[in-house]
Amino acid sequence: MITATTCRQFILAGAVILSLGGGTAQAGGWPLAPGKGEIIVNISRMTAGARYDKEGNKVWKSRYTKHEISPYGEYGLTKNLTLIGEAAWSRETTDFFGLTFEDSGVARLKAGARYAFGSWNETLFSVQSLAVLFLDDQGNDPAATKRNDIDTDLALVLARNDELFGLPVFSVQELGWVARNSGRPDQIRADITLGTTLWPGALLLAKSFNSAATGPTSAGEQYRASKISFSVVLDLPAEFGPGWAFEAGTERMISGQSTVDERTWRAALWYRF
């Protein structure tokens, strides 16, 4: 069951989505031209030494660390249809009262597509469908996702170019529903990405990720999470060849319920072709 607090948060996120505007598409808002593509190889380190309890208060827990490498790609198949794919390898480490538990391997595979179906009020509207196959247990998932579980993510995507405080910006917003099997509760999500060019070849990205379960887990817990992320993408020198860029940034949990308090550092290599 979705709580009143969760409803208020998603109403606010929805209001922001409808009021904001997003430059060029950066992995997620606009369709890529036929034959054009983008590959982003992410490397991240996430740590958590606390969790949010069912009341949303932070409490101490065993230290959890997750290292992940996740190549992500988009490819323009037609004028309006963009294919999407991702794979992820991770290593999870839990330090519990001096005892260390580790698990590593291919964590998940993701595949799907995004279709742009029209524009209104200078905003491009698309629908996006993704299927995610989990190949290992997910230690930081409050729904206790296990090997061979499947998520089906259906989202409405809005992309827009605009101006904010005199700066050219782009925004990409996603409102989604995630259907989950194996008795795990479905999720709703509202994600926002804002980007602006600091100078030629330098892009600043600010993101907000918000998700909540539509019902309790098998343990009877209702969970939600809100995160923010900031990063800078810099085009690499011409010696690397055209289309190469490097991204560095951080992601933080700012509020939650029945979930771990995550902190993530991230670097990525981009290649556009």
C-alpha positions as CSV (number, residue, x, y, z in Angstrom):
1,M,0.0,0.0,0.0
2,I,1.3,3.4,-1.0
3,T,1.5,5.8,2.0
4,A,0.4,9.4,2.2
5,T,4.0,10.5,2.5
6,T,4.9,8.6,-0.7
7,C,1.9,10.1,-2.5
8,R,3.0,13.6,-1.6
9,Q,6.5,13.0,-2.8
10,F,5.4,11.7,-6.1
11,I,2.9,14.4,-6.6
12,L,5.7,16.9,-6.0
13,A,8.0,15.0,-8.4
14,G,5.2,15.0,-11.0
15,A,4.6,18.7,-10.6
16,V,8.3,19.3,-11.2
17,I,8.3,17.1,-14.2
18,L,5.5,19.0,-15.8
19,S,7.0,22.4,-15.1
20,L,10.6,21.7,-16.1
21,G,12.0,21.7,-19.4
22,G,15.8,19.4,-21.4
23,G,20.1,20.3,-25.3
24,T,21.1,17.3,-27.1
25,A,19.9,14.0,-25.9
26,Q,22.3,12.3,-23.6
27,A,21.5,8.7,-23.3
28,G,17.8,8.8,-22.6
29,G,15.4,11.5,-24.0
30,W,15.5,11.9,-27.8
31,P,15.7,9.1,-30.4
32,L,19.1,8.5,-32.0
33,A,19.3,8.8,-35.8
34,P,19.2,5.5,-37.7
35,G,22.6,3.9,-37.5
36,K,23.8,6.2,-34.7
37,G,24.7,4.9,-31.3
38,E,26.1,5.6,-27.8
39,I,27.9,3.4,-25.4
40,I,28.6,4.3,-21.8
41,V,30.7,2.1,-19.6
42,N,30.0,2.9,-16.0
43,I,32.3,2.0,-13.0
44,S,30.9,2.7,-9.6
45,R,31.6,2.1,-5.9
46,M,28.6,2.2,-3.5
47,T,28.9,2.0,0.3
48,A,26.3,1.9,3.1
49,G,26.9,1.8,6.8
50,A,23.3,2.7,7.8
51,R,19.7,2.1,6.7
52,Y,16.4,3.8,6.9
53,D,13.9,2.0,9.2
54,K,10.2,1.7,8.5
55,E,9.7,5.2,10.0
56,G,12.3,6.8,7.7
57,N,14.9,7.2,10.5
58,K,18.6,6.2,10.0
59,V,19.9,3.3,12.0
60,W,23.3,1.5,12.1
61,K,23.8,-1.7,10.2
62,S,26.6,-3.8,9.0
63,R,28.8,-2.1,6.3
64,Y,27.9,-3.0,2.8
65,T,30.0,-2.2,-0.3
66,K,29.2,-2.8,-4.0
67,H,31.5,-2.4,-6.9
68,E,29.9,-2.5,-10.3
69,I,30.9,-2.3,-14.0
70,S,27.9,-1.7,-16.3
71,P,28.2,-1.1,-20.0
72,Y,25.0,0.7,-21.3
73,G,24.1,1.2,-25.0
74,E,21.6,2.9,-27.2
75,Y,21.2,2.4,-31.0
76,G,19.0,4.2,-33.4
77,L,17.0,1.6,-35.4
78,T,14.6,3.9,-37.1
79,K,13.7,7.6,-37.0
80,N,11.6,7.2,-33.9
81,L,12.8,3.9,-32.4
82,T,15.9,3.5,-30.2
83,L,17.1,0.2,-28.9
84,I,18.5,0.0,-25.3
85,G,20.7,-2.6,-23.6
86,E,22.7,-2.9,-20.5
87,A,24.8,-5.6,-18.7
88,A,26.2,-5.4,-15.2
89,W,28.9,-7.2,-13.3
90,S,29.1,-6.5,-9.5
91,R,31.0,-7.5,-6.4
92,E,29.2,-7.2,-3.1
93,T,30.9,-7.2,0.3
94,T,29.3,-7.2,3.7
95,D,31.3,-6.7,6.9
96,F,29.2,-8.1,9.8
97,F,30.9,-7.8,13.2
98,G,34.4,-8.6,11.7
99,L,33.1,-11.4,9.4
100,T,33.3,-10.6,5.7
101,F,30.9,-12.0,3.1
102,E,31.5,-11.6,-0.6
103,D,29.6,-12.4,-3.7
104,S,30.5,-11.5,-7.3
105,G,29.4,-12.2,-10.9
106,V,27.1,-11.0,-13.7
107,A,24.3,-9.2,-11.8
108,R,21.7,-8.4,-14.5
109,L,20.9,-8.0,-18.1
110,K,18.6,-5.3,-19.5
111,A,17.0,-4.9,-22.9
112,G,14.3,-2.8,-24.4
113,A,13.4,0.1,-26.6
114,R,12.1,3.7,-26.6
115,Y,9.6,5.0,-29.2
116,A,9.0,8.7,-29.8
117,F,5.4,9.2,-30.7
118,G,4.9,12.9,-30.8
119,S,5.5,16.4,-29.6
120,W,3.3,18.9,-27.7
121,N,4.2,22.3,-26.2
122,E,7.8,21.9,-27.3
123,T,8.1,18.6,-25.4
124,L,8.9,15.3,-27.0
125,F,6.9,12.4,-25.7
126,S,8.1,8.8,-25.8
127,V,7.2,5.4,-24.4
128,Q,9.9,3.1,-23.1
129,S,9.8,-0.6,-22.3
130,L,12.6,-2.5,-20.6
131,A,13.0,-6.0,-19.3
132,V,15.5,-6.8,-16.6
133,L,16.8,-10.3,-15.9
134,F,18.6,-10.6,-12.6
135,L,21.4,-13.2,-12.6
136,D,22.4,-12.8,-9.0
137,D,20.9,-11.9,-5.6
138,Q,20.7,-8.1,-5.0
139,G,22.0,-7.3,-1.5
140,N,20.8,-3.7,-1.5
141,D,17.2,-4.4,-2.8
142,P,14.7,-4.2,0.1
143,A,12.4,-6.6,-1.9
144,A,15.2,-9.3,-1.7
145,T,15.5,-9.7,-5.4
146,K,17.0,-13.2,-6.2
147,R,18.6,-14.9,-9.2
148,N,16.3,-15.3,-12.2
149,D,13.8,-12.7,-11.0
150,I,12.5,-10.4,-13.7
151,D,11.4,-6.8,-13.7
152,T,9.3,-5.2,-16.5
153,D,9.7,-1.4,-16.6
154,L,7.2,0.7,-18.6
155,A,7.7,4.5,-18.6
156,L,6.5,7.7,-20.2
157,V,9.5,9.8,-21.2
158,L,9.4,13.6,-21.7
159,A,12.3,15.4,-23.2
160,R,12.6,19.2,-23.7
161,N,15.1,22.0,-24.5
162,D,14.6,25.1,-22.5
163,E,16.3,28.0,-20.6
164,L,16.9,28.2,-16.8
165,F,18.3,31.3,-15.2
166,G,19.6,32.4,-18.6
167,L,21.4,29.1,-19.3
168,P,20.4,26.6,-22.1
169,V,19.3,23.4,-20.4
170,F,17.8,20.1,-21.4
171,S,15.6,17.9,-19.2
172,V,14.6,14.3,-19.5
173,Q,11.8,13.1,-17.2
174,E,10.5,9.5,-16.7
175,L,7.3,8.4,-15.0
176,G,7.3,4.6,-14.8
177,W,5.7,1.5,-13.4
178,V,7.9,-1.5,-12.7
179,A,6.2,-4.9,-12.6
180,R,8.1,-7.5,-10.5
181,N,7.5,-11.2,-10.2
182,S,8.3,-13.8,-7.4
183,G,5.9,-12.1,-5.0
184,R,7.9,-8.8,-4.9
185,P,5.8,-5.7,-4.8
186,D,5.6,-3.5,-8.0
187,Q,7.3,-0.1,-8.0
188,I,6.4,3.3,-9.2
189,R,9.2,5.8,-10.1
190,A,9.7,9.4,-11.1
191,D,13.2,10.3,-12.4
192,I,14.4,13.7,-13.6
193,T,17.7,14.6,-15.4
194,L,18.7,18.2,-16.0
195,G,21.8,19.1,-18.1
196,T,23.5,22.3,-19.1
197,T,26.7,23.1,-21.1
198,L,29.3,24.7,-18.8
199,W,31.6,25.5,-21.8
200,P,32.0,23.8,-25.2
201,G,32.8,20.1,-24.5
202,A,31.7,20.2,-20.8
203,L,28.3,19.1,-19.7
204,L,26.9,19.3,-16.1
205,L,24.2,16.8,-15.2
206,A,21.9,16.8,-12.1
207,K,19.6,13.9,-11.5
208,S,16.8,12.9,-9.1
209,F,15.7,9.3,-8.7
210,N,12.5,8.5,-6.7
211,S,10.9,5.1,-6.3
212,A,8.4,3.4,-4.0
213,A,6.8,0.0,-3.6
214,T,3.1,-0.2,-4.3
215,G,2.7,-2.8,-1.5
216,P,4.6,-4.4,1.4
217,T,7.4,-6.9,0.9
218,S,7.3,-10.5,2.1
219,A,8.7,-9.2,5.4
220,G,5.8,-6.8,5.7
221,E,7.9,-3.7,5.0
222,Q,6.9,-0.8,2.8
223,Y,9.9,0.8,1.1
224,R,10.7,4.0,-0.8
225,A,13.9,5.8,-1.8
226,S,14.9,9.3,-3.1
227,K,18.4,9.9,-4.5
228,I,20.2,12.8,-6.1
229,S,23.2,12.7,-8.4
230,F,25.6,15.2,-9.8
231,S,28.3,14.6,-12.5
232,V,30.3,16.4,-15.2
233,V,30.9,15.0,-18.7
234,L,34.0,16.2,-20.5
235,D,34.9,15.6,-24.2
236,L,38.3,13.9,-24.4
237,P,41.1,15.5,-26.5
238,A,41.2,15.0,-30.2
239,E,44.0,12.5,-29.8
240,F,41.4,10.0,-28.6
241,G,39.4,10.4,-31.7
242,P,35.9,11.9,-32.2
243,G,33.0,10.8,-30.0
244,W,34.9,10.1,-26.7
245,A,34.0,11.6,-23.4
246,F,34.7,11.0,-19.7
247,E,32.2,11.4,-16.8
248,A,32.8,11.6,-13.1
249,G,30.2,12.2,-10.3
250,T,28.5,11.1,-7.1
251,E,25.1,9.9,-6.1
252,R,23.5,10.2,-2.6
253,M,20.4,8.9,-0.9
254,I,18.6,11.8,0.7
255,S,15.6,10.0,2.2
256,G,14.1,6.5,2.4
257,Q,12.1,4.0,4.2
258,S,13.2,0.3,4.8
259,T,16.2,0.7,2.6
260,V,20.0,1.1,2.9
261,D,21.5,4.6,3.0
262,E,23.6,4.5,-0.2
263,R,26.5,6.7,-1.2
264,T,28.0,6.1,-4.6
265,W,31.0,7.4,-6.6
266,R,30.9,6.9,-10.3
267,A,33.1,7.3,-13.4
268,A,32.2,6.5,-17.0
269,L,33.7,6.4,-20.5
270,W,31.3,7.5,-23.2
271,Y,31.6,6.8,-27.0
272,R,29.2,8.2,-29.5
273,F,29.2,6.9,-33.1
